[in-house]
Amino acid sequence: MNKTTLLYEGKAKRVWNTEDNRLLISEFKDDLTAFNGEKKSNEEGKGALNNKISTELFKVLQNKGVNTHFVEMLDDNHMLHKKAEVILIEVIVRNIATGSLSRNLGIEDGTVLPFTLVEFDYKNDELGDPKLNDQHCLILELVKNTNELDYIRFMARRINTIMQEFFADKEMTVVDFKLEFGRDTDGNIILIDELSPDNFRFWDANTGESMDKDRFRQGLGGLKVAYEEVLNRILGNK
């Protein structure tokens, strides 16, 4: 399968059309951005690591019956996946308070939440990805009805349970993460985008050390080493 025309370029990926109008190719970039693009950098090899990590995690979820857009990894930086109409809702799943949740609500950093929190953000860079409630989603016609929002929440929690169990075996804590969903060519809501340390917060279960993009956000350094460690643990190479 070959790339034809460029469909879209985002912060972390380029998305290409293919000869098959049902399939697309995502090219994972080495670019790093944070704080809605205010902080930018580049880390050689980061894109390939995210592609490999995403590939493994999509396989884990698909083996558990979660419908995703993933088809196959083509090479280090390219993934073949199903075409889907993006639902413009970023789904944030939180198990532990940190980052914006702690800043905005005054919850002490590191507080384990009494239940899994699922939040919606509007996927709109110009507006700064503002928070959404169900009524906002309906007013903006991001979904057809509240049943779809209930389904997205259900799937987010299901994915969270699968990821928590998987990474507990790798001595890693799933702190929070961002998911995106879309509609495939048959109209089904499926998981899309990527599953990587760019949109997951992972902490080492023993030391609490960050193993994700917070190393870039907070200027900690060692981002590529952390991503490599995530991949090695996923593959059982720890």
C-alpha positions as CSV (number, residue, x, y, z in Angstrom):
1,M,0.0,0.0,0.0
2,N,1.4,3.4,-1.0
3,K,0.8,7.0,0.0
4,T,-0.8,9.2,-2.7
5,T,-2.0,12.7,-1.6
6,L,-1.5,14.4,1.7
7,L,-4.9,14.6,3.5
8,Y,-3.9,16.3,6.7
9,E,-0.9,17.3,8.8
10,G,-1.1,17.7,12.5
11,K,1.3,18.2,15.4
12,A,2.5,14.6,15.5
13,K,1.4,12.9,12.3
14,R,0.8,13.4,8.6
15,V,-2.2,11.5,7.2
16,W,-2.1,10.3,3.6
17,N,-4.6,8.9,1.2
18,T,-3.9,5.6,-0.5
19,E,-5.1,3.8,-3.6
20,D,-7.8,2.2,-1.5
21,N,-10.5,4.8,-0.6
22,R,-11.2,2.9,2.6
23,L,-7.7,3.1,3.9
24,L,-5.2,5.8,5.0
25,I,-1.6,5.9,6.1
26,S,-0.4,7.8,9.1
27,E,3.2,9.0,9.1
28,F,4.5,9.5,12.7
29,K,6.7,12.6,13.0
30,D,9.5,13.4,15.4
31,D,8.0,16.8,16.3
32,L,7.2,17.6,19.9
33,T,4.6,20.1,21.0
34,A,3.1,21.0,24.4
35,F,0.7,23.7,25.8
36,N,-1.4,23.9,22.7
37,G,1.7,24.3,20.5
38,E,3.4,27.0,22.5
39,K,6.4,24.8,23.3
40,K,8.0,23.0,20.3
41,S,10.9,20.8,19.7
42,N,12.1,17.7,17.8
43,E,13.4,14.3,19.0
44,E,14.9,12.0,16.4
45,G,13.3,8.6,16.6
46,K,10.3,9.7,18.6
47,G,7.8,9.1,15.7
48,A,9.0,5.6,15.2
49,L,8.7,4.8,18.9
50,N,5.2,6.1,19.0
51,N,4.2,4.1,15.9
52,K,5.6,0.9,17.4
53,I,4.0,1.5,20.8
54,S,0.7,2.4,19.2
55,T,0.8,-0.8,17.1
56,E,1.3,-3.0,20.1
57,L,-1.4,-1.3,22.1
58,F,-4.0,-1.4,19.3
59,K,-3.3,-5.1,19.0
60,V,-3.9,-5.5,22.8
61,L,-7.2,-3.7,22.5
62,Q,-8.3,-5.5,19.4
63,N,-7.6,-8.9,21.0
64,K,-10.0,-7.8,23.8
65,G,-12.7,-7.0,21.3
66,V,-12.3,-3.2,21.0
67,N,-12.9,-1.9,17.5
68,T,-10.1,0.3,16.2
69,H,-8.9,1.8,13.0
70,F,-5.6,-0.1,13.1
71,V,-4.7,-2.4,10.2
72,E,-0.9,-2.9,10.3
73,M,2.4,-1.2,10.8
74,L,4.0,-0.7,7.4
75,D,7.5,0.4,8.6
76,D,9.1,2.3,11.4
77,N,7.1,5.5,10.8
78,H,4.1,4.5,8.9
79,M,0.8,2.8,10.0
80,L,-2.0,1.6,7.7
81,H,-5.5,2.2,9.1
82,K,-9.1,2.5,8.2
83,K,-10.5,5.7,7.1
84,A,-12.8,7.3,9.7
85,E,-14.7,10.6,10.1
86,V,-13.1,12.2,13.2
87,I,-15.5,12.9,16.1
88,L,-14.2,16.3,17.3
89,I,-14.2,15.3,21.0
90,E,-11.0,14.6,22.9
91,V,-11.9,12.0,25.5
92,I,-9.7,12.4,28.6
93,V,-9.6,9.5,31.0
94,R,-8.1,10.1,34.5
95,N,-7.2,7.7,37.3
96,I,-4.9,10.0,39.3
97,A,-5.0,13.8,39.6
98,T,-2.1,15.6,38.0
99,G,-1.5,18.3,35.3
100,S,-4.5,20.5,34.4
101,L,-6.9,18.7,36.8
102,S,-4.8,19.5,39.8
103,R,-4.2,23.1,38.6
104,N,-7.8,23.8,37.7
105,L,-9.6,22.2,40.7
106,G,-6.9,22.4,43.4
107,I,-6.7,18.6,43.8
108,E,-3.3,17.6,45.2
109,D,-1.0,16.2,42.5
110,G,-0.8,12.4,42.8
111,T,-4.2,12.0,44.4
112,V,-5.8,8.7,43.4
113,L,-9.3,9.5,42.2
114,P,-12.3,7.7,43.9
115,F,-13.5,6.6,40.4
116,T,-12.3,6.9,36.8
117,L,-13.0,10.4,35.6
118,V,-14.0,10.8,31.9
119,E,-14.0,14.3,30.5
120,F,-14.7,15.8,27.1
121,D,-12.6,18.5,25.4
122,Y,-13.6,20.2,22.1
123,K,-10.9,19.2,19.5
124,N,-10.4,22.8,18.3
125,D,-6.9,24.3,18.4
126,E,-8.1,27.9,17.7
127,L,-10.3,27.8,20.8
128,G,-7.7,26.1,22.9
129,D,-9.6,22.8,23.2
130,P,-12.2,23.9,25.8
131,K,-14.1,21.6,28.1
132,L,-17.4,20.2,26.9
133,N,-20.5,18.9,28.7
134,D,-23.1,16.7,27.0
135,Q,-25.3,19.7,26.0
136,H,-22.3,21.4,24.3
137,C,-21.7,18.2,22.3
138,L,-25.3,18.2,21.2
139,I,-25.4,21.9,20.4
140,L,-22.2,21.6,18.3
141,E,-23.6,18.5,16.6
142,L,-20.5,16.6,17.5
143,V,-22.6,13.5,18.1
144,K,-26.1,12.4,17.0
145,N,-27.6,11.9,20.4
146,T,-26.7,11.2,24.1
147,N,-26.6,7.5,23.4
148,E,-23.4,8.0,21.4
149,L,-21.9,10.0,24.3
150,D,-22.8,7.2,26.7
151,Y,-21.2,4.7,24.3
152,I,-18.0,6.7,24.1
153,R,-17.8,7.0,27.9
154,F,-18.4,3.2,28.2
155,M,-15.6,2.5,25.7
156,A,-13.3,4.9,27.4
157,R,-13.7,3.2,30.7
158,R,-13.4,-0.3,29.1
159,I,-10.2,0.7,27.4
160,N,-8.9,2.1,30.7
161,T,-9.6,-1.1,32.5
162,I,-7.7,-3.1,29.8
163,M,-4.8,-0.7,29.8
164,Q,-4.5,-0.6,33.6
165,E,-4.4,-4.4,33.8
166,F,-1.9,-4.7,30.9
167,F,0.5,-2.1,32.3
168,A,0.3,-3.3,35.9
169,D,2.0,-6.4,34.7
170,K,4.7,-4.1,33.3
171,E,5.2,-2.3,36.6
172,M,3.7,0.9,35.2
173,T,0.8,3.1,36.4
174,V,-1.7,4.5,33.9
175,V,-2.2,8.0,35.3
176,D,-4.4,9.5,32.5
177,F,-4.7,9.5,28.7
178,K,-6.5,11.0,25.7
179,L,-8.5,9.1,23.3
180,E,-10.1,10.0,19.9
181,F,-13.0,8.2,18.2
182,G,-14.3,8.3,14.7
183,R,-16.9,6.8,12.4
184,D,-15.8,4.2,9.9
185,T,-17.2,3.9,6.4
186,D,-20.1,1.9,7.8
187,G,-21.0,4.5,10.4
188,N,-19.6,2.6,13.4
189,I,-17.9,4.5,16.2
190,I,-14.3,3.1,16.5
191,L,-11.1,4.1,18.3
192,I,-8.7,6.1,16.1
193,D,-5.5,8.2,16.3
194,E,-2.6,6.8,18.4
195,L,-1.9,5.2,21.8
196,S,1.5,6.4,22.9
197,P,3.4,8.3,25.6
198,D,2.5,11.5,23.7
199,N,-1.1,11.1,24.8
200,F,-0.7,8.8,27.9
201,R,0.8,9.6,31.2
202,F,2.7,6.6,32.5
203,W,4.5,6.5,35.9
204,D,6.9,3.8,36.9
205,A,5.0,1.8,39.5
206,N,8.0,1.6,41.9
207,T,9.7,5.0,41.6
208,G,6.8,7.2,40.3
209,E,9.2,8.5,37.6
210,S,7.5,10.0,34.5
211,M,7.7,7.8,31.3
212,D,5.8,10.1,28.9
213,K,5.7,13.5,27.3
214,D,5.7,15.2,30.7
215,R,9.5,14.8,30.4
216,F,9.3,17.4,27.6
217,R,6.6,19.5,29.2
218,Q,8.5,19.8,32.4
219,G,12.0,20.0,30.9
220,L,13.1,16.8,32.6
221,G,15.0,15.5,29.6
222,G,15.4,11.8,28.7
223,L,12.3,11.6,26.6
224,K,13.5,9.2,24.0
225,V,15.0,6.9,26.7
226,A,11.6,6.9,28.5
227,Y,9.7,6.0,25.3
228,E,12.2,3.2,24.6
229,E,11.6,1.9,28.1
230,V,7.9,1.9,27.6
231,L,8.3,0.0,24.3
232,N,10.7,-2.5,25.9
233,R,8.3,-3.2,28.8
234,I,5.3,-3.6,26.4
235,L,7.4,-6.2,24.5
236,G,8.5,-7.9,27.7
237,N,12.1,-6.9,27.3
238,K,12.5,-5.3,30.8
